[in-house]
Amino acid sequence: MAEQIVFIELAGGLIELAPASAAGSLAQVRLKEACLPALFRFRDAGFSLVLLDGQAEST
């Protein structure tokens, strides 16, 4: 069976945005309390969770 993955966008409704000074620091990421039960259900169902930044660097 293929691995099941849930991708979570950091700027989406599950994440409390950090101040601009903390941008890029994973230590500053805070999940909204109300989303935790849903994330636990995904985990308990065997899904892997992946947080996405959504910001592409241009070169």
Backbone torsions as a table, in degrees:
resi	resn	phi	psi	omega
1	MET	NA	138.8	179.7
2	ALA	-71.2	149.7	177.2
3	GLU	-67.6	136.9	178.6
4	GLN	-98.6	127.3	-175.5
5	ILE	-127.0	137.4	173.0
6	VAL	-109.3	123.0	177.3
7	PHE	-97.6	128.5	-177.4
8	ILE	-117.9	119.4	179.0
9	GLU	-76.5	126.5	-178.0
10	LEU	-59.6	-33.0	-178.4
11	ALA	-87.2	6.6	-179.4
12	GLY	-80.9	-171.4	-175.1
13	GLY	-74.6	-5.5	-178.7
14	LEU	-92.5	-11.5	-172.6
15	ILE	-115.0	134.7	171.2
16	GLU	-84.7	123.9	-176.2
17	LEU	-70.9	136.7	178.6
18	ALA	-82.7	158.5	174.8
19	PRO	-59.5	156.4	-177.9
20	ALA	-56.0	-32.3	-179.2
21	SER	-66.9	-19.8	-178.7
22	ALA	-102.2	3.7	-177.5
23	ALA	-56.4	136.1	178.4
24	GLY	88.9	-3.1	179.8
25	SER	-102.8	111.9	-179.2
26	LEU	-62.4	-26.8	178.9
27	ALA	-63.5	-21.9	-178.0
28	GLN	-91.7	-3.5	-179.1
29	VAL	-74.3	130.8	178.3
30	ARG	-127.4	124.5	174.9
31	LEU	-80.3	140.9	176.0
32	LYS	-67.5	138.4	-174.4
33	GLU	-56.9	-39.1	-176.4
34	ALA	-66.1	-19.8	-177.4
35	CYS	-85.7	-16.9	-174.9
36	LEU	-58.4	-44.6	178.4
37	PRO	-58.1	-38.8	178.7
38	ALA	-66.2	-42.4	178.8
39	LEU	-64.4	-38.1	176.9
40	PHE	-64.2	-36.5	177.2
41	ARG	-64.2	-42.9	175.4
42	PHE	-59.3	-47.6	-179.2
43	ARG	-60.1	-46.5	-178.9
44	ASP	-65.0	-24.7	177.8
45	ALA	-85.0	1.5	175.5
46	GLY	97.0	8.5	179.4
47	PHE	-81.2	148.4	168.8
48	SER	-95.3	142.1	-179.4
49	LEU	-105.4	134.6	179.6
50	VAL	-129.1	124.9	176.1
51	LEU	-90.4	133.0	-179.8
52	LEU	-112.6	139.1	179.0
53	ASP	-78.1	-43.1	178.7
54	GLY	80.0	1.3	179.0
55	GLN	-109.6	121.4	178.6
56	ALA	-98.2	136.3	175.7
57	GLU	-82.0	134.1	176.7
58	SER	-101.0	137.1	-179.2
59	THR	-119.2	NA	NA
